[in-house]
Amino acid sequence: MTEQETQLKETKEPVIVDETKPPHAGGRPTKYKLKYCKDIVEFFDVPKYRIAKDNKGKEYTIPNDIPFLSEFARKVKVTEPTLLEWCKKNKEFSTAYKISKQLQKEFLIVNGLNGGYNATAYIFTAKNITDMRDVQEVKDITTDPISNEDFNKYIDLKIKEREDGKKTADIGGKDKSSKGLV
């Protein structure tokens, strides 16, 4: 018998349950702490390279190890997916995460442009841990747009030419053979 049941039986008065406490949501309590917002930014805000000297005294740069999200997760004793969940549930952590990803991107760019990485490895890493992607620009080289009707006439004419063995084409009243379209 619970304490409340015993109290109810003895006093015959109703027991008041404290309804001001929110019900427990269940599951393991979060390990999230607000201080992790500052910690993650500091973790990623590290020197990008160090200066070294060769045996003749000439200075050169050596890239430092890039900080990874998985390393920070291990540091705070959680997993990478947990950090991403924190981003969804905590606006301030989400902001700190975005700042950290930008720092990581800058780290890669600075060392990549300084020749600190193998080009292939650099491109692969940059595409996979940042928002950088290859972009192909497609230019419209047509300077004389034609209507669908004129285009269909042109195609019909080209089909007829192939059947007849002729080599002249007319689009919308203009001869295009001199422009290399035949």
Secondary structure, 3 states (H helix, E strand, C coil): CCHHHHHHHHHCCCCCCCCCCCCCCCCCCCCCCCHHHHHHHHHHCCCCEEEEECCCCCEEEEECCCCCHHHHHHHCCCCHHHHHHHHHHCHHHHHHHHHHHHHHHHHHHHHHHCCCCCHHHHHHHHHHHCCCCCCCCCCCCCCCCCCHHHHHHHHHHHHHHHHHCCCCCEECCEECHHHCCC
